[in-house]
């Protein structure tokens, strides 16, 4: 069904192929509008900078005017979404569709287009534009300008936690910098010392290493002290305890030695240790935060601007969602999402309820019926009376319970950490014994040997094992399009026994596709013309199907008449063409086509199963996992899919509500849940591990542990395989660590360890663990390769 | 070799200056976004006499 791309022209604005039916130089109205706006403002340089880079999303066509964004200037709104500094008022916008340098250039030109904007910076990584205006400025004009450029803006709520996290990240980076600077200088001095400097100069150098070590001891190592403190308070042994013990004991003994004139000072190894551990932790933390950042789109679930009826002014006005209260009368226009729970007062339409029910078939609504926030209005304008808004709506309550479930999820202790603990305790006891054994005699020597044991064994390698293997795997997964949100997720993944798969959108494409088309070819362009006028998923499917067949410009539609849920008819080129849903539907939706009231053909549409679904289910079974289907859809639809995909009938749950899904998940722990809709959110949050798949809705991105950006069911299998292999790497690293520690510990017992020995051993052991993590296993490499 | 008693503190002082520069830029948020600045470098400044 692929169109012949070589013969298609490229859109002048975005570079994507123009549908053959079109005679314009643009692929869509959106690009046309933006192109002319850019010309008007003399910003053509955009195209020079853009080069051949192509956007993934096309600019939205909207009739947005300044009025649409008026709610951004409302003082109540500003209190929640903006903040004030001495330089001006700030707000952040998530902008859709920014993808390259040219977009950075274009958006940052807003300072020149609008006088009152003093500052605008775009972050390509998370698509957030930070804007600052002066006293006379208005954010509504900024939003309109962004929209005109083709980047739809969404205001982002400045959460307090986001700001705090920022500060903490910065401080962590500074700690690394300081540790690196000090460690580097200490090592320079140490090299001279090992090379044979003596006399007063050597003494000076020793004291200088001591001085340079103090910032490391009192500032850089603080994160370790904190985590050790918390671990001790909750009576647990964490991997940081031996690290802290090593640092403190090492610092103490080295200082004592320094004063005694003994040259066994270990400041170089200790500072390098702190630097190394901080760096690996930082890399791991940033890898995770990247995944988390991409899913903070929660606030875009419902629109911020609502059309509320103002009885005084006798017209609809734009207000922000926070100002809408129960009993208000609002209007929901076509293609807008319903912002509140409410009762329809006037108007009939069809809604896309996929968010709540997972069903792709539109639901009809008429006056006196209840509609829910988050559904999308497909047909005609609706007048609604508000019954619930904000967090009290059904979707709001689902969101809230999802949040609570998320915070309750306890991180599991990793295997490597558990083994390390025991080993570490054993080593600490050993060193204690060595010291106390020596007390009657040469206790100073005993102390040094005990210290040597502690320094060369525990801290370094054990603390590096998991972070290195994990950050490398997580980084590679992120690049392949799989975002993992926590370090323990991979380990959980390897422990699951059952896999619960959502049906619509996960196993299937989520939207109906044409599977049978028995219609005379000469009617194609007429049918295309008519179906292009409708927003119904069936119409879209037919349009997509017929697109490659259209070779001449489509004829204009003279009259059109759509009956929701039944069919559509229109007058094209003098013929009345009608497409009607047939009553008989054994599988999918059956459409009958009539020309001038004579039956001419039929078509069947189905929500098709993804091509790799069957194979993926087989592969999952081969890993000894039991696959289940969990769906809100009807029994027949679900059992059909189950049969085609290879899942046992007894492993199917159908017609389940979001709340029921969550309960079922709980009963089958430990489970992996795979879903994509908001109706899966609670189940995703409750599952032992959860994955949100391609095309997923914002709330499910938030609720799940992993987000897979690439389409298909196969990646799930690869992911499970990868997690098992990564654990194998961790175990291998553990083996290396134990091996090193036994040998080094032996040397330490014999008194053969001195600072030079430690300084060499530590980088060598760290490097080995790093190498082992990078190489991974052959199975791991192959699986990652398959994902690309 | 007595010059080294002058050079060492000098070198450390230099290092300290750069460390302070790093701390100040880090805490003010310059390193929050590490991808976009690489794009921004390629863009020229232009005279600011725009039509509205």
Interface residues (C-beta under 8 A of the other chain):
Chain A: X41 X42 X49 X100 X101 X104 X105 X108 X112 X113 X121 X122 X123 X124 X125 X166 X169 X170 X171 X173 X174 X177 X178 X181 X185 X201 X204 X208
Chain B: X1 X4 X5 X8 X12 X15 X18 X19 X22 X23 X26 X27 X29 X31 X32 X33 X34 X35 X36 X39 X40 X42 X43 X48 X50 X51 X52
